[in-house]
Amino acid sequence: GSILRIGLPPGIDPRTTGPVEVSAVNGGCMFIRRDVWDMLGGMDRDYFLYTEDLDFCQRYLKAGGRLAVLPQSKV
């Protein structure tokens, strides 16, 4: 999982039941409201592979959004 950036970031207890704020979320594990997607223009197609999700997260944070993971969720 760590090679593909899948799983919880280090230091997050998987037994935590509530959301935990993070600085980025893996694109394959995102749930995004449509209005947020439209506001940010989706993911940047100029990125070839693997980093468009990080760019999206950073643009969302700069727009005042907050990102979180639910440690007990399974994708």
Buried (B, 14 or more C-beta within 10 A) or exposed (E): EEEEBEBBEEEEEEEEEEEBEBEBBBBEBBEBEEEEBEEBEEBEEEEEEEEBBBBBBEBBEEEEBEBEBEBEEEE
